Amino acid sequence: MSKNSLIKVGFCVSYDWELLKKSIPRIYETADVICLSIDRNRRSWSGLPYEFDDTIFNKWIEEIDVSNKIRIYEDDFSLKALSPIENDNRQRNLMAKFMGEGGWHIQIDSDEYFIDFKAFVRYLRQICQSPSPIHKPYNVCCNWVPLIKKLNNGYVYVEFKNNNHEVMPFATNRPEYTNARRNGHFNVISNFFVLHETWARGEEQLWQKINSWGHHTDFANKQSYFNLWKAIDAYNCQYITNFHPIKPEVWPSLAFCEGNTIDELIQNMRGKINFNIPASKRYFTNSRNFARLRTLMRKFK
């Protein structure tokens, strides 16, 4: 197989690596190469050390990697001279370099679960079967369904209105990262969805994430926000609005859905969420000509 037709999937791995047990099985069969990048000193982007059981981790990799697709890449991803988001960017760029030029580069975080990765890859190959560095650069984005809290019988999640979902670049034909997975390339919005188990963790692990992730220095008051999160339940979540810690309006409202596992949750969500972005909206959003027009209009304003 040509290197330009490969599906290369990279994961930034750290203290929450066990979430890979839910994310990797969803992409393993379809991916050609899977890279797991880990800080060699077991430190987060903010420089905090974390516990990591290498014996259990390596044993699990041996068990699941039946087709020998997984590559472990260790490096120093927590440089003191860089900010957390700069370390984030650096790790993603070094991981892309490790996987090599050509093909589709897809970066997924450990807490992200594709609803239909196989169909997403078919969509990428319809766009370009064998992307190479000579092609015009662009990203392909998916729609996030952020999970906010795991309760006894289900999850609190972010509810979006009028198909105004939070989107994130997942795939690119030119892996150049300047703000986590974002860059200045043109963004194509796809019709695919990814559950993001962003805040739906135990209290200790969430507090660790709040103090470790790339944007942790942007919090106005971490403790107050954490206390609000601890108070959320299946009933009062409907009264909480604008819950995103950095840009409140990004998470406009919350809702609850039953489901003890991710598969169960996805099945139950199909009756609550329309996993479909209208073709008309995607057409105008994904048109380079309309994008140029929108840019001109903003300049005149």
C-alpha positions in Angstrom: 0.0 0.0 0.0 1.3 3.5 -0.9 2.3 5.7 2.0 -0.1 8.3 0.6 -3.1 6.1 1.0 -2.5 5.2 4.6 -4.9 6.0 7.4 -2.6 7.2 10.3 -4.1 7.6 13.7 -2.3 9.3 16.6 -3.2 9.5 20.3 -1.6 11.7 22.9 -1.4 9.3 25.9 -1.0 10.2 29.6 -2.6 9.5 33.0 -6.0 8.7 31.5 -4.6 6.0 29.2 -7.2 3.5 30.3 -9.8 5.4 28.3 -8.0 4.0 25.2 -9.8 0.8 26.0 -13.0 2.5 24.7 -11.5 4.6 21.9 -9.0 2.3 20.2 -11.4 -0.6 19.5 -13.6 1.8 17.6 -10.8 2.7 15.1 -8.4 -0.3 15.2 -9.8 -2.4 12.3 -9.9 0.6 9.9 -6.6 2.3 10.7 -3.4 1.3 9.0 -1.0 2.8 11.6 -1.7 3.8 15.2 0.8 5.9 17.1 0.6 6.2 20.9 2.8 9.1 22.0 3.8 9.2 25.7 6.0 11.6 27.7 9.1 9.6 28.6 9.2 11.2 32.1 5.4 10.7 32.7 4.7 14.4 33.0 1.7 16.3 31.8 1.9 19.4 29.4 1.9 21.5 32.5 4.8 19.6 34.1 2.9 17.7 36.7 4.0 14.1 37.2 1.4 11.3 36.9 1.2 7.7 37.8 1.5 5.3 34.9 1.6 1.5 35.2 3.8 0.5 32.3 3.4 -3.2 33.0 -0.4 -3.2 32.7 -0.3 -0.8 29.7 2.2 -2.9 27.7 0.3 -6.1 28.5 -2.9 -4.5 27.2 -1.2 -3.3 24.0 0.1 -6.9 23.4 -3.4 -8.3 23.8 -5.2 -5.9 21.5 -2.6 -5.3 18.8 -3.3 -8.5 16.9 -2.4 -6.9 13.5 0.8 -5.2 14.7 -0.5 -1.7 13.9 0.5 0.1 17.1 3.7 2.1 17.5 4.8 3.5 20.8 6.6 6.9 20.6 8.2 8.3 23.7 9.8 11.7 23.9 10.1 14.7 26.2 6.7 16.4 25.7 6.8 18.5 28.8 9.4 21.2 28.3 9.7 23.7 31.2 10.4 26.6 28.8 7.0 26.0 27.0 3.5 26.7 28.1 1.0 23.8 28.4 -0.6 24.6 25.0 2.8 24.9 23.4 3.8 21.5 24.8 0.4 20.2 23.4 1.2 21.6 20.0 4.7 20.3 20.0 3.7 16.7 20.9 1.1 16.6 18.1 3.6 17.9 15.5 6.3 15.5 16.6 3.8 12.6 16.6 2.8 13.5 13.0 6.5 13.6 12.0 7.0 10.2 13.6 4.2 8.8 11.5 5.7 10.4 8.3 4.5 12.4 5.4 1.6 11.4 3.2 -1.8 9.8 3.8 -4.6 11.0 6.1 -3.3 12.0 9.5 -6.1 11.6 12.2 -5.5 12.6 15.8 -7.9 11.4 18.4 -7.7 11.9 22.2 -8.0 9.0 24.6 -11.4 10.3 25.7 -13.0 10.5 22.2 -15.2 7.8 20.8 -16.1 7.8 17.1 -19.6 6.7 16.4 -18.7 5.4 12.9 -15.0 5.6 12.1 -15.2 3.2 9.1 -17.8 5.5 7.4 -15.6 8.5 8.3 -12.6 7.0 6.5 -14.7 6.2 3.5 -15.7 9.9 3.4 -12.0 10.9 3.6 -11.1 8.7 0.7 -14.0 10.2 -1.3 -12.3 13.6 -0.7 -8.9 12.2 -1.7 -7.8 8.6 -1.9 -4.0 9.3 -1.6 -3.3 12.8 -0.1 0.3 13.9 -0.3 2.2 17.1 0.6 1.5 18.5 -2.9 -2.2 18.7 -2.3 -3.8 21.9 -1.0 -3.9 21.7 2.8 -7.2 21.3 4.7 -8.7 19.7 7.8 -11.8 17.6 8.1 -13.8 18.3 11.3 -16.2 16.2 13.2 -19.0 17.2 15.6 -18.4 16.7 19.3 -21.0 15.4 21.8 -19.2 16.4 25.1 -20.0 14.2 28.1 -20.0 16.2 31.3 -20.7 13.8 34.1 -21.1 10.1 34.6 -24.0 9.3 37.0 -25.2 5.9 38.3 -27.6 5.3 35.3 -26.3 7.5 32.6 -24.5 10.7 31.5 -25.0 14.4 31.6 -24.0 15.8 28.1 -24.0 19.0 26.2 -27.1 19.7 24.2 -26.8 21.8 21.1 -29.7 23.6 19.3 -30.1 24.1 15.6 -27.2 21.9 14.6 -24.7 24.4 16.1 -22.4 21.7 17.4 -19.0 22.1 18.8 -16.6 21.0 16.1 -13.0 19.9 16.1 -10.5 19.1 13.3 -9.7 15.4 13.4 -8.2 14.6 10.0 -5.8 16.5 7.8 -3.7 16.0 4.7 -1.1 18.4 6.1 -0.4 17.8 9.8 0.8 21.2 11.0 -0.7 22.0 14.4 -0.6 25.5 16.0 -3.4 25.3 18.6 -3.9 21.7 19.7 -5.4 20.1 16.6 -6.2 23.5 15.0 -4.2 25.4 12.4 -4.8 27.9 9.6 -5.9 25.4 7.0 -9.3 25.4 5.5 -11.8 23.4 7.6 -14.3 21.0 6.0 -17.3 20.1 8.3 -18.2 16.5 8.0 -21.4 14.7 9.0 -19.7 12.5 11.6 -20.0 12.6 15.4 -17.6 11.8 18.2 -18.5 11.4 21.9 -16.0 13.4 24.0 -15.8 12.1 27.5 -14.2 15.4 28.5 -15.4 16.0 32.0 -17.2 12.7 32.7 -14.6 11.2 35.1 -14.1 10.6 38.7 -13.6 13.6 40.9 -9.9 13.0 41.4 -9.2 12.4 37.8 -11.2 15.4 36.6 -9.3 17.7 39.1 -6.1 16.3 37.7 -7.3 17.1 34.1 -8.4 20.6 35.1 -4.8 21.2 36.4 -3.0 19.5 33.5 -4.6 20.1 30.2 -3.3 22.5 27.6 -5.8 25.3 28.6 -5.6 25.0 32.3 -4.0 28.5 32.7 -7.1 30.0 31.1 -9.4 29.1 34.0 -10.8 32.1 36.0 -11.5 30.0 39.1 -10.9 26.3 38.9 -12.2 25.5 42.4 -15.5 27.3 41.9 -16.0 25.6 38.6 -15.1 22.2 40.0 -17.6 22.7 42.9 -20.4 23.5 40.4 -19.6 20.4 38.4 -19.8 18.3 41.6 -23.3 19.6 42.2 -24.7 18.5 38.8 -27.2 15.7 38.7 -29.7 14.3 36.3 -32.4 16.8 37.4 -30.7 20.1 37.9 -28.5 19.8 34.7 -31.4 21.2 32.6 -31.1 24.5 34.4 -27.4 25.0 33.8 -26.4 27.0 30.8 -23.1 28.2 29.2 -21.0 25.7 31.1 -17.8 25.7 29.1 -14.9 26.8 31.4 -13.1 29.0 28.8 -15.8 30.1 26.3 -19.1 29.6 28.2 -21.4 29.9 25.2 -19.7 26.9 23.5 -21.6 24.5 25.8 -25.0 26.3 25.8 -27.1 23.7 27.8 -27.0 20.4 29.5 -29.2 17.3 29.3 -29.3 13.7 30.7 -29.4 10.4 28.8 -29.5 6.9 30.3 -26.7 4.4 29.4 -24.3 2.4 31.5 -21.8 1.9 28.7 -20.7 4.1 25.8 -22.5 1.7 23.3 -25.6 1.8 25.4 -25.4 5.6 25.6 -25.0 6.0 21.8 -28.0 3.8 21.2 -30.2 5.8 23.7 -28.9 9.2 22.3 -30.3 8.3 18.8 -33.7 9.1 20.2 -32.5 12.5 21.6 -29.9 13.8 19.2 -30.2 14.2 15.4 -26.8 12.8 14.3 -27.1 14.6 11.0 -25.9 18.0 9.8 -28.2 19.2 6.9 -26.5 19.0 3.6 -27.4 22.6 2.8 -25.5 23.8 5.9 -22.5 21.7 5.1 -22.5 22.9 1.5 -22.3 26.6 2.5 -19.9 26.0 5.3 -17.5 23.9 3.2 -17.5 26.1 0.1 -14.2 28.0 -0.2 -15.9 30.7 -2.3 -18.5 31.3 0.5 -15.6 31.3 3.0 -13.8 34.0 1.1 -17.0 36.0 0.9 -17.6 35.7 4.7 -14.0 36.9 5.3 -14.5 39.9 3.1 -17.7 40.8 4.8 -16.0 40.7 8.2 -13.3 43.0 7.0 -15.8 45.5 5.7 -17.6 45.4 9.1 
